[in-house]
Amino acid sequence: MPLYRDQGIVLRTHKLGEADRIITVLTRSLGKVRTVGKGVRRTKSRFGARLEPGMLVDLQCYEGRNLDTVTQAETLESWGDVCARDYDAWTAANAVLETCDRLTEEREPALQQYLLVTGALRSLAGKEHDPNLVLDAYLLRALAIAGWAPSFHDCAKCGAEGPHRAFHVVSGGAVCSVCRPPGSSAPAPETLRLLAALLAGDWMIADGSKLRHRREGSGLTTAFLQWHLERGVRSLRMVER
């Protein structure tokens, strides 16, 4: 299919030559694609501002040998532009986009990841919840879709019914007293309930949580993410935790 059209969320961009950009887009149907935006860095570009990170666009592209070329771009939602006006929302959005890029493969359909990342950006732009809560909810759900769902109640190793007090990242989450490996942490029960609520989408519990439990939960979420990705997400360094 030399010419195709799809909706997608812009994940990141790279400079190419003097006026072009390589634009990585997670599309609804095709998965992640890398495209070239010809002349988008020029002041008079007709769709340069539409192809910025966090923008939901309707794209028409011409399929190339290595990189596709954008021929049309229409803005559907300007979440990236809205989030850029608020530091907390923008840093959280960048962490969401980078994580999504890391968890998806080129030309492999990933509808669940697409719906999840668009939902997270919509929530950040609309200021529906605390940006850190939205970020942690996204990270936990994205990992679950990728096959790394953490356990916050039953034992991640033997399945013994919880709740359990210990948490071990390498083991997959909460662990019972029998399975508890050395080096396990002992987060507050309220922290594990908060993380379980974020994973399940229970925003009544999440919004009513205390700041100290949110901070502890963010630390566990970040550690769990970095373990499975095998290296850190650079954008998380900018997020005020």
C-alpha positions in Angstrom: 0.0 0.0 0.0 2.1 2.9 -1.2 -0.4 5.5 0.1 -2.3 5.1 3.4 -4.2 7.1 5.9 -4.5 6.6 9.7 -5.0 8.4 13.0 -2.0 8.5 15.3 -0.4 10.2 18.3 3.0 11.7 17.8 5.5 10.1 20.2 8.7 11.9 19.4 10.6 13.8 16.7 14.2 14.0 15.4 15.9 16.6 13.2 16.8 15.4 9.7 18.9 17.6 7.5 18.3 21.3 7.5 14.5 21.5 7.4 13.0 18.0 7.8 12.1 15.9 10.8 11.7 12.2 11.5 8.4 11.8 13.3 7.5 8.6 15.2 3.8 8.1 15.4 1.7 5.4 17.1 -1.2 4.8 14.8 -4.5 3.3 15.6 -4.3 0.6 12.9 -0.7 0.0 11.8 1.1 0.4 15.1 4.2 2.5 15.4 5.5 4.1 12.2 8.5 6.4 11.4 7.8 9.1 8.9 9.5 12.0 7.4 8.0 15.5 7.5 9.4 17.4 4.6 10.2 21.0 5.5 8.3 21.0 8.8 11.1 23.0 10.5 10.6 25.9 8.2 8.6 28.8 9.5 6.1 28.7 6.6 5.5 24.9 6.9 1.8 24.1 6.4 1.7 21.4 9.0 4.9 21.6 11.1 3.1 22.6 14.3 0.7 19.7 13.9 3.5 17.1 14.1 4.7 17.8 17.6 4.8 15.3 20.5 1.4 14.7 22.1 -0.6 15.8 19.1 -3.4 13.5 17.8 -3.4 13.7 14.0 -5.0 12.3 11.0 -2.2 11.4 8.7 -1.8 10.5 5.0 1.6 9.0 4.3 3.4 7.6 1.3 5.2 4.3 2.1 8.9 4.4 1.4 11.7 1.8 1.5 13.0 2.8 4.9 10.9 5.8 6.1 7.4 6.8 5.1 6.7 10.4 4.0 3.9 12.6 5.4 1.8 14.1 2.6 -1.1 15.4 4.7 -1.7 16.1 8.4 -4.8 17.3 10.2 -5.0 18.0 13.9 -7.6 16.1 15.8 -6.6 16.9 19.3 -3.9 19.4 20.4 -3.1 17.7 23.8 0.6 18.3 23.4 0.1 22.0 23.0 -2.3 22.2 26.0 0.0 20.2 28.3 3.0 22.3 27.3 1.4 25.3 29.2 1.6 23.4 32.5 4.9 22.1 33.8 3.6 19.1 35.8 1.3 18.0 32.9 4.0 18.4 30.3 6.7 16.4 32.2 4.1 13.7 32.9 3.1 13.7 29.2 6.7 13.3 28.1 7.2 10.3 30.4 4.0 8.8 29.0 5.1 9.3 25.4 8.6 7.9 26.0 7.3 4.9 27.8 4.8 4.2 25.0 7.6 4.4 22.5 9.7 1.9 24.5 6.8 -0.6 24.8 5.7 -0.7 21.2 7.4 -2.1 18.1 7.4 -0.7 14.6 4.6 -2.0 12.3 3.0 -4.1 15.0 -0.6 -3.1 15.7 -1.0 -2.0 19.3 -4.6 -0.8 19.7 -4.7 -1.2 23.5 -1.5 0.8 23.9 -2.9 3.4 21.5 -6.1 3.8 23.4 -4.2 3.9 26.7 -1.8 6.6 25.7 -4.5 8.8 24.1 -6.6 8.4 27.3 -3.7 9.5 29.5 -3.0 12.5 27.4 -6.6 13.5 27.3 -6.7 13.3 31.1 -3.5 15.3 31.5 -4.7 18.0 29.1 -8.1 18.2 30.8 -6.7 18.3 34.3 -9.0 15.5 35.3 -6.7 14.2 38.1 -3.3 14.9 39.6 -0.7 14.5 36.8 1.4 12.1 38.9 -1.6 9.9 39.5 -2.3 9.9 35.8 1.3 9.0 35.0 1.5 6.2 37.5 -1.9 4.8 36.3 -0.6 4.9 32.7 2.7 3.2 33.6 1.0 0.4 35.5 -1.6 -0.3 32.8 0.9 -0.1 30.0 3.1 -2.6 31.7 0.1 -4.9 32.3 -0.8 -4.7 28.6 2.8 -5.6 27.7 2.5 -8.7 29.9 4.1 -7.4 33.2 1.0 -6.8 35.4 2.2 -6.3 39.0 0.3 -7.9 41.9 -0.7 -5.6 44.8 -2.8 -8.1 46.8 -2.1 -11.8 46.3 1.4 -13.2 46.4 3.1 -12.7 43.0 5.1 -15.9 43.5 2.8 -18.6 45.0 -0.6 -16.9 44.6 -1.4 -17.0 48.3 -4.4 -14.8 49.0 -3.5 -11.3 50.4 -3.2 -8.6 51.3 0.6 -9.0 52.0 2.9 -6.4 53.4 6.1 -7.1 51.5 6.8 -5.9 47.9 9.5 -7.2 45.6 10.0 -5.7 42.2 11.8 -8.7 40.7 9.2 -11.2 41.9 6.4 -9.2 40.4 4.8 -7.3 43.3 3.4 -8.2 46.6 4.9 -11.4 48.2 3.8 -13.4 51.2 6.0 -14.1 54.3 7.0 -17.5 53.0 8.1 -16.2 49.5 9.5 -12.9 50.6 13.1 -12.6 49.2 15.8 -10.6 50.9 15.7 -6.9 50.0 11.9 -6.7 49.8 10.3 -3.4 50.8 7.4 -3.0 53.2 5.2 -0.2 51.8 2.2 1.0 53.7 -1.0 -0.9 53.1 -2.6 2.3 51.9 0.2 2.6 49.2 -0.6 -0.9 47.8 -4.3 -0.1 47.8 -3.6 3.1 45.9 -1.5 1.3 43.3 -4.2 -1.4 42.9 -6.8 1.4 42.4 -4.6 3.0 39.7 -4.2 -0.3 37.9 -8.0 -0.9 38.1 -9.0 2.6 37.3 -10.7 3.3 40.6 -10.3 7.1 40.7 -12.4 7.6 43.8 -9.8 5.8 45.9 -6.9 7.3 43.9 -8.1 10.9 44.2 -8.7 10.5 47.9 -5.2 9.2 48.7 -2.6 11.0 50.8 0.5 12.6 49.4 2.9 10.4 51.3 1.3 7.3 49.8 1.3 8.8 46.4 5.1 9.4 46.7 5.8 5.9 47.9 3.6 4.5 45.2 5.5 6.5 42.5 8.8 5.1 43.8 7.5 1.5 43.5 6.0 2.2 40.1 9.2 3.7 38.7 11.3 0.8 40.1 8.9 -1.7 38.6 9.0 0.0 35.2 12.8 0.3 35.1 13.3 -3.3 36.0 11.2 -4.5 33.1 12.5 -2.0 30.6 16.0 -2.8 31.8 17.0 0.9 31.7 15.5 4.1 32.9 13.0 6.4 31.2 14.9 9.7 30.9 11.7 11.8 31.0 10.9 10.6 34.5 13.9 12.6 35.8 12.0 15.8 35.1 8.8 14.7 36.8 8.4 16.3 40.3 7.8 13.2 42.4 
